[in-house]
Amino acid sequence: MQQEAVRRVREMQARAQHLRPEPAQRREPPEPEPSHQHGERSHERREQPSMPPVPLGPPKPPAEGIFKSLMRDSDQTLILILLLLLMENEADMELIFALMYLLI
């Protein structure tokens, strides 16, 4: 049963690696875990699929100024200002989350 769980975890990790783009900098490989089961895991090696690096295009120019985009929708701007004031005064988190929900 535990081997089945380990197999499923590895499948999910392989899918996640396939969907996630590879970062520009390589991370150091994690330290190998000590085997607690009498050598069952020692024969299993994890191979990471080599994916070609995703080419980064030129940076996109900013759409417009931050203030100009904020002032486009007055209702959204009012809610954002209210959120900032409430968070600074450490208001009730339920109220803050409710206001954040309105922004979606």
HUKA-V57801 format. One record per residue. N is the residue number from 1. OMEGA is omega in radians with two decimals (999 if undefined). Layout:
N&OMEGA ; N&OMEGA
This chain:
1&3.13 ; 2&3.11 ; 3&3.10 ; 4&3.12 ; 5&3.11 ; 6&3.13 ; 7&3.14 ; 8&3.11 ; 9&3.14 ; 10&3.09 ; 11&3.14 ; 12&3.11 ; 13&3.11 ; 14&3.09 ; 15&-3.14 ; 16&3.10 ; 17&-3.12 ; 18&-3.09 ; 19&-3.08 ; 20&3.09 ; 21&-3.10 ; 22&3.14 ; 23&-3.10 ; 24&3.12 ; 25&3.12 ; 26&3.06 ; 27&3.06 ; 28&3.13 ; 29&-3.13 ; 30&3.11 ; 31&3.11 ; 32&-3.14 ; 33&3.07 ; 34&-3.09 ; 35&3.12 ; 36&3.13 ; 37&-2.99 ; 38&3.02 ; 39&-3.13 ; 40&-3.09 ; 41&-3.04 ; 42&-3.13 ; 43&-3.11 ; 44&3.10 ; 45&-3.10 ; 46&3.11 ; 47&3.13 ; 48&-3.14 ; 49&3.12 ; 50&3.14 ; 51&3.09 ; 52&-3.14 ; 53&3.14 ; 54&-3.13 ; 55&3.11 ; 56&3.13 ; 57&3.10 ; 58&-3.12 ; 59&-3.13 ; 60&3.10 ; 61&3.12 ; 62&-3.08 ; 63&3.10 ; 64&3.10 ; 65&-3.11 ; 66&-3.09 ; 67&3.14 ; 68&3.13 ; 69&3.10 ; 70&-3.07 ; 71&-3.13 ; 72&-3.12 ; 73&-3.04 ; 74&3.12 ; 75&3.14 ; 76&3.12 ; 77&3.13 ; 78&3.13 ; 79&3.12 ; 80&3.11 ; 81&3.10 ; 82&3.09 ; 83&3.14 ; 84&3.14 ; 85&-3.12 ; 86&-3.14 ; 87&3.12 ; 88&3.13 ; 89&3.12 ; 90&3.14 ; 91&-3.13 ; 92&-3.09 ; 93&3.12 ; 94&3.11 ; 95&3.14 ; 96&3.12 ; 97&3.11 ; 98&3.11 ; 99&3.07 ; 100&3.12 ; 101&3.13 ; 102&-3.13 ; 103&-3.11 ; 104&999
